[in-house]
């Protein structure tokens, strides 16, 4: 694998995984409400889900999306509905006392969410289209993309969870925590709008 190409993959991964989006809104919320340690399974589910999606794209799922746009549209609709469900879940948590808070997303919930996350589909399809090398090096480049997201996501995820944890020091008052959770709920719901424009 050419080092320049792999460096480009890393840069692509940092931009895609590090910028605001559904995963990072949920990680910030989790860090603020549950702390870093309890957010680790959620963080681990993200690159695992992304990796399996890259492998599926490498096996030809991108061809299915090109041939049958309705499949992609259906995933986008399901993903938008699930994001709105998560936004509602966050909004409901704003009414609970800290000790009554529900648990953060589990590893498998986070992994499964990637399949309903339109940004994740856009990211993985763009990655395979941009960096997959035709011919003998094809699978080497696909596995390099998988490695890229296993290297990048824990770092970017940690930053967003730590940001949430940092914010939590100002959320000790119930009204402050409630306002934060309401804000995170609306930002998560706002991701749906951005996915359709």
Wavefront OBJ file of the C-alpha trace (Angstrom):
o trace
v 0.000 0.000 0.000
v 1.368 3.353 -1.049
v 1.993 5.570 2.014
v 0.635 8.659 0.224
v -2.626 6.857 -0.549
v -2.951 5.576 3.014
v -2.260 9.101 4.337
v -5.066 10.378 2.110
v -7.359 7.691 3.528
v -6.494 8.803 7.070
v -7.181 12.449 6.219
v -10.494 11.469 4.608
v -11.395 9.431 7.706
v -10.580 12.308 10.069
v -12.744 14.735 8.092
v -15.645 12.289 7.750
v -15.573 10.872 11.289
v -14.548 14.050 13.087
v -17.069 16.540 11.762
v -20.496 17.052 13.361
v -23.081 14.447 12.477
v -25.442 11.960 14.108
v -22.706 9.809 15.686
v -20.879 12.767 17.180
v -24.050 14.383 18.532
v -24.903 11.096 20.274
v -21.334 10.708 21.596
v -21.375 14.237 23.038
v -24.713 13.532 24.712
v -23.384 10.241 26.085
v -20.193 11.816 27.420
v -22.145 14.553 29.187
v -24.736 12.233 30.712
v -22.902 8.946 31.280
v -19.189 9.778 31.288
v -16.308 8.439 29.230
v -16.104 4.878 30.540
v -19.799 4.089 29.998
v -19.589 5.544 26.473
v -16.783 3.197 25.332
v -19.112 0.446 23.995
v -20.958 3.044 21.918
v -17.634 4.378 20.602
v -16.471 0.840 19.735
v -19.661 0.052 17.828
v -19.131 2.906 15.374
v -15.908 1.757 13.631
v -17.090 -1.855 13.736
v -20.289 -0.902 11.928
v -18.390 1.288 9.456
v -15.910 -1.542 8.781
v -18.660 -4.034 7.965
v -20.292 -1.472 5.674
v -17.008 -0.884 3.816
v -16.659 -4.633 3.331
v -20.223 -4.842 1.997
v -19.524 -1.949 -0.367
v -16.372 -3.735 -1.479
v -18.423 -6.855 -2.180
v -20.693 -4.896 -4.507
v -23.396 -3.224 -2.441
v -22.528 0.101 -4.072
v -23.605 -1.480 -7.394
v -26.985 -2.312 -5.815
v -27.403 1.331 -4.754
v -26.572 2.499 -8.287
v -28.939 0.039 -9.954
v -31.755 0.402 -7.421
v -31.856 3.970 -6.023
v -35.043 3.053 -4.156
v -32.966 0.831 -1.825
v -30.817 3.805 -0.882
v -33.904 5.994 -0.484
v -35.524 3.405 1.801
v -32.402 3.315 3.999
v -32.395 7.111 4.109
v -36.038 7.168 5.234
v -35.451 4.462 7.868
v -32.323 6.254 9.055
v -34.149 9.565 9.336
v -36.944 7.916 11.320
v -34.430 6.291 13.672
v -32.598 9.596 14.176
v -35.899 11.227 15.124
v -36.530 8.340 17.543
v -33.102 8.915 19.134
v -33.789 12.659 19.341
v -37.054 11.871 21.145
v -35.201 9.477 23.462
v -32.736 12.256 24.332
v -35.611 14.711 24.848
v -37.298 12.286 27.249
v -34.055 11.989 29.197
v -34.095 15.745 29.706
v -37.076 15.204 32.021
v -35.284 12.647 34.196
v -33.088 13.293 37.181
v -29.442 12.347 36.622
v -29.736 9.209 38.759
v -32.772 8.067 36.745
v -31.018 8.368 33.375
v -31.291 5.435 31.019
v -28.143 3.747 29.778
v -26.093 4.889 26.764
v -26.227 3.057 23.440
v -24.689 -0.408 23.681
v -22.005 -1.748 21.327
v -24.585 -3.554 19.188
v -27.040 -0.628 19.177
v -24.239 1.649 18.006
v -23.076 -0.868 15.393
v -26.630 -1.334 14.120
v -27.221 2.411 14.048
v -24.536 2.749 11.371
v -26.783 0.826 8.980
v -29.539 3.395 9.543
v -27.193 6.386 9.502
v -27.313 8.077 6.071
v -24.021 9.882 6.763
v -22.346 6.506 7.355
v -23.621 5.216 3.995
v -22.423 8.371 2.252
v -19.053 8.091 3.979
v -18.486 4.417 3.167
v -19.665 4.668 -0.444
v -17.453 7.737 -0.994
v -14.493 5.967 0.619
v -14.781 2.896 -1.607
v -15.413 4.984 -4.741
v -12.434 7.239 -4.002
v -9.827 4.820 -2.664
v -10.536 1.298 -3.909
v -7.813 0.303 -6.375
v -8.964 -1.807 -9.321
v -7.193 -5.072 -10.043
v -4.957 -7.123 -7.770
v -4.671 -4.410 -5.111
v -8.463 -4.094 -4.731
v -8.883 -6.025 -1.481
v -5.695 -4.574 -0.044
v -7.189 -1.105 -0.525
v -10.538 -2.194 0.970
v -8.800 -3.591 4.067
v -6.738 -0.387 4.287
v -10.017 1.556 4.454
v -11.259 -0.748 7.218
v -8.010 -0.145 9.124
v -8.347 3.600 8.544
v -11.659 3.808 10.357
v -10.475 1.531 13.176
v -7.580 3.977 13.671
v -9.504 7.228 13.219
v -12.879 6.622 14.897
v -11.578 5.884 18.407
v -9.655 9.180 18.334
v -12.453 11.351 16.953
v -15.048 9.569 19.101
v -12.935 10.136 22.212
v -12.732 13.838 21.421
v -16.528 14.162 21.171
v -17.177 12.076 24.307
v -14.519 14.059 26.197
v -16.145 17.273 24.990
v -19.437 16.050 26.429
v -17.727 15.046 29.680
v -16.071 18.486 29.838
v -19.439 20.194 29.381
v -20.965 18.047 32.138
v -19.138 20.016 34.838
v -21.546 22.888 34.094
v -24.565 20.589 34.096
v -24.776 19.731 37.779
v -27.923 21.830 38.167
v -30.950 19.864 36.891
v -32.169 22.798 34.786
v -28.768 23.107 33.070
v -28.689 19.377 32.265
v -32.264 19.571 31.005
v -31.442 22.479 28.690
v -28.340 20.704 27.391
v -30.275 17.518 26.642
v -33.038 19.475 24.900
v -30.379 21.211 22.784
v -28.740 17.863 21.909
v -32.157 16.458 21.043
v -32.837 19.275 18.584
v -29.321 19.052 17.104
v -29.791 15.311 16.548
v -33.159 15.942 14.903
v -31.519 18.710 12.869
v -29.167 16.136 11.349
v -32.225 14.704 9.576
v -32.842 18.017 7.816
v -29.216 18.216 6.685
v -29.419 14.721 5.204
v -32.239 15.756 2.865
v -30.919 19.103 1.603
l 1 2 3 4 5 6 7 8 9 10 11 12 13 14 15 16 17 18 19 20 21 22 23 24 25 26 27 28 29 30 31 32 33 34 35 36 37 38 39 40 41 42 43 44 45 46 47 48 49 50 51 52 53 54 55 56 57 58 59 60 61 62 63 64 65 66 67 68 69 70 71 72 73 74 75 76 77 78 79 80 81 82 83 84 85 86 87 88 89 90 91 92 93 94 95 96 97 98 99 100 101 102 103 104 105 106 107 108 109 110 111 112 113 114 115 116 117 118 119 120 121 122 123 124 125 126 127 128 129 130 131 132 133 134 135 136 137 138 139 140 141 142 143 144 145 146 147 148 149 150 151 152 153 154 155 156 157 158 159 160 161 162 163 164 165 166 167 168 169 170 171 172 173 174 175 176 177 178 179 180 181 182 183 184 185 186 187 188 189 190 191 192 193 194 195 196 197
